[in-house]
Amino acid sequence: MKRLNVFLLLLLCLLFTELKCSSGIFYPLIRERKLKKSAPIQAHRGGGLDLPENTLETLIATWEKGIVPEVDLRTTKDGVIILLHDKTVQRVAPDAPDELKTVPVEQLTYAELSNLDVGAYRDKPGERIPTLAAVFAFLAEHPSYLLFLDCKKVNLDQLVSLIKHYRVSKQVIFTSSNYAAIRRVKMKMPRLTTMLWINNIEKIKTVRRAKFKGLNFLQVHYIIQANDSPSFSEEELRQLNRELARRHVIFQVLVWDTDDPEVYRLLYKIGIKSIATDYPDIVLKIMRELDENE
């Protein structure tokens, strides 16, 4: 049993709705029931680059594919936690009034933000910035759905209170690049699932010294740089994958800004089972191909 790879346990979670795996996480049922080998895909910013970022409509579309969305959290001037990646709405709401467009959302009330169209820029007009409370209310009605919460700027006590109020602690993964924040939230909710994301190999040293305490996931950003060399070598990924498996930490790779199928095939080939991406449909297609060829 000790030799059993943690990802094999994840596969069992894929086959049975709400089957609890060793890390304490529930995985959604993949609709086709054909995906035998791989852990669920994470859709960056809710649904990747084909859909509006961080809207409830995008999340629903992602969940319905059997993919796990990731959302970004910020807080408004009046203390409402909302889903938004950037500090301002300028990129996702280019038609917003000029007096709002470049103002940090922490200086605006939710009433000022709630009517902005954040879907039109990706040909889905009429979609709005949702509150985290509204998303949690929907999530609570669908217990097989999961959600990664990338906390940009939120009050941890307020977030924990919302998680408890909507009883979604088994469905959310607290996500941050701040290891200290993860340790703090674990003190408040010891059974909450957590993920640390990092963008270079040097940052692993801190969590390695702490023996990855408090982590269920570790995500690295895999970036193909201008000279076509990746931010992590194949050997670095293999070694980290083995190290995290021994610690029962799930290794996830976020492939940054590429739709090249060969990059994803390479990651699966070297043993990476959990991938985050801006192109979830491409990765889902590759997963199906790999499972059919098995």
C-alpha positions, 0 to 999 in steps of 0.5 A, spaced: 500 500 500 505 504 501 508 504 494 501 505 491 502 512 487 497 517 490 494 519 483 492 512 483 487 514 488 485 520 485 483 516 479 478 512 483 475 518 485 474 520 478 470 513 477 465 514 483 462 521 485 464 523 492 468 518 493 473 521 498 481 520 496 487 520 501 488 527 501 481 529 503 478 531 496 472 530 492 473 530 485 467 531 480 464 525 476 467 525 469 461 525 464 464 520 459 466 515 465 472 514 460 478 517 463 482 512 467 488 515 468 488 522 469 486 527 475 481 532 473 484 538 469 484 545 472 481 551 468 485 557 469 480 563 471 474 559 470 474 557 463 480 558 460 481 563 454 475 562 450 470 564 455 469 570 460 473 570 466 471 568 473 463 569 471 458 564 474 456 562 467 463 560 465 464 556 471 457 552 470 460 551 463 466 548 466 463 544 471 458 541 466 465 538 462 467 535 468 473 540 469 475 544 475 475 551 475 479 556 478 477 563 480 480 569 483 478 573 489 478 580 491 474 585 495 470 591 494 470 597 498 464 595 502 467 588 504 464 584 498 468 578 496 468 578 488 471 574 483 476 578 479 483 577 477 486 584 475 486 590 480 481 594 476 476 592 471 479 595 465 481 589 461 475 585 462 470 591 462 473 595 456 466 599 455 466 601 463 465 608 464 472 612 464 471 614 472 471 606 474 475 603 469 482 604 472 480 605 479 482 599 483 476 595 485 478 595 493 476 603 492 469 601 489 463 598 492 459 592 489 453 596 487 458 600 482 461 594 479 455 589 479 452 592 472 458 592 468 459 587 462 465 583 463 462 578 458 462 582 451 470 582 451 469 575 449 463 575 445 458 573 451 455 580 452 451 580 459 455 577 464 457 580 470 462 580 476 459 575 481 460 575 488 463 569 492 457 568 496 452 567 490 458 562 487 458 558 494 450 558 494 450 555 487 456 550 489 452 548 495 447 545 490 452 541 486 456 537 491 460 533 486 463 540 483 470 543 486 473 550 485 480 552 486 480 559 490 486 563 488 486 569 493 488 575 491 486 580 496 481 577 501 480 577 509 481 570 511 476 570 517 471 573 512 473 567 507 472 562 512 466 564 515 463 564 508 466 557 507 462 555 513 456 558 512 455 555 505 458 548 508 462 548 502 469 546 505 469 539 502 468 542 495 473 548 495 481 548 494 484 554 498 490 557 493 495 562 494 502 564 492 503 566 500 505 560 504 504 563 510 497 565 508 496 557 507 499 556 514 494 561 517 488 558 513 490 551 515 490 553 523 483 556 522 480 550 518 485 544 519 481 540 514 481 545 508 484 543 502 490 547 500 494 549 494 501 553 493 502 556 487 510 558 485 513 560 478 520 558 479 524 552 482 527 556 488 521 558 491 520 550 493 526 551 498 521 554 503 516 549 503 521 543 502 524 546 509 517 545 512 516 538 509 510 541 505 506 542 511 499 544 510 499 543 503 495 538 499 497 541 492 503 544 489 502 548 483 508 550 478 508 555 472 510 551 466 512 557 461 515 556 455 520 562 454 522 566 448 528 561 447 523 556 447 526 553 453 521 551 459 521 554 466 522 547 468 526 542 465 523 535 464 528 532 469 526 537 475 519 536 473 520 528 474 524 529 481 519 534 484 513 529 482 516 523 485 518 528 491 511 530 492 508 523 491 512 521 497 509 527 501 502 525 499 502 532 495 498 532 489 503 535 483 499 540 478 503 544 472 500 550 470 502 551 462 502 558 461 499 561 455 500 555 450 495 551 446 501 546 443 498 539 444 505 536 444 507 540 450 501 537 454 502 530 451 510 531 454 507 532 461 503 526 461 508 522 458 513 524 464 508 522 469 504 529 471 497 527 472 494 534 474 494 540 469 492 547 469 491 550 463 488 556 459 486 551 453 482 546 457 478 543 451 485 541 448 487 538 454 481 534 455 481 531 448 488 529 449 486 525 456 481 522 452 486 520 446 491 517 452 485 513 455 483 510 449 490 508 447 491 505 453 
